[in-house]
Amino acid sequence: MLETIKNKHLNQLFKKLSVSRFLALLFLVFSFSFNAYSQDVDIAKGKSLFNANCAACHKLNKNLIGPALAGVSAKYEKEWLYSWIKNSSAMIKAGDERAVAIWEEYNKAAMNAFPQLSDTDIDNILAYTDYKPEPVAAVATTAATSQSQGSGSISSDIILIVLIFILCVLLTMLFMVNKTLRAIAKKNGVEFEETKPLLKVPLWKLFVRNQFLVFCSVVFFLLSSAYFAYGWMMQIGIDQGYMPVQPIHYSHKIHSGANQIDCQYCHSSARKSKHSGIPSLNVCMNCHENIAEYNGEEDLEKGYTKDFYTNEIKKLYKAVGWDEQSRTYTGETEPVKWVRIHNLPDFVYFNHSQHVNVAGIDCKECHGPIEEMEIVYQHSSLTMGWCINCHRESDIKVKDNEYYTKIHKELSKKYGVEKLTAAQMGGLECGKCHY
């Protein structure tokens, strides 16, 4: 009897343990399968790997230096893609037909080898190229917003119209009441006194009779006229704030600000020449051969949208004769008539290299916050007085500057100072700036 009970308890315990083991095993199987599936592809990681390794030469839906990669896993076997991505040059040398065909189709451009990428990394990249986001249902909020805004504006307009109408009614009633009261008063024999002028003699006749006052007024008029005429003439040739519209829109805010491109990358002649120079369109194409569309921030209020910037890049392609599809120059070019912004008189000599290279003056000292300008404008007045004040106030940068070493030692002893201004170095001599 006791053995029967004991065996019964053991069987029950064995069943419980079997069930728990089964459940644990099932859980492990599901977790393993889930982890295997989740680790199989990681689209987010694939995107970062794509941007780090592939985006310079490839786009998803458009040919660049290399072909578009959207849906590329459906065109080739994975093993072939592994070999191609890790070492494409070896496959071309080995005579692989598909590898050679791709190489010849895209102007025999050598693809970088990526031996550091594992098969899992490549799977993640391919998962990103195959990923198609589900279309999001558009919510009709624009109409509602515009309707609400419109209703708000309409209500305020209605209130304004009502107030104007009430004011007109009140003025009309006041006029009618005044007219009625005057009519009643006349019927009752009430006479109104006519208003008499305060002065029997007109004011202008009194002014003419006072010769001293006339003399002072004439002198004041002549002096004020001369002052305003001189001020107007002194503004001739001063174009501070001048902001012309260029034939191809170029945003310094994007290039110099967001992308932090150095000024002298485009205006390279500022280091060695008198003029800063207008960069040729070939300088633009150094970057824009691979940048065919804008993907940065937008300014919807001013109309600077992604489509706007992309269309300006298309203007650049048309000017240089660049064919996006074949990625070749057609030879059909169009000259671009840039509008000069900073224009000094012909009798003024200003050497950019002397200021930029020797003196080490930052471009923003004269041209203002260029990294914030969507459209470049003349920031400074560029008058002679403005230049003279700069020469009087600016200290010469002598450290690590052999150009000024000898003369600085002599003049510092003469003036008894450690730092010298441009004026003390002869920066106020007329011949420095005038021919």
Beta strands, then each sheet from edge to edge (+ up, - down):
strand 1: 322-323
strand 2: 328-329
sheet 1: 1+ 2-
end
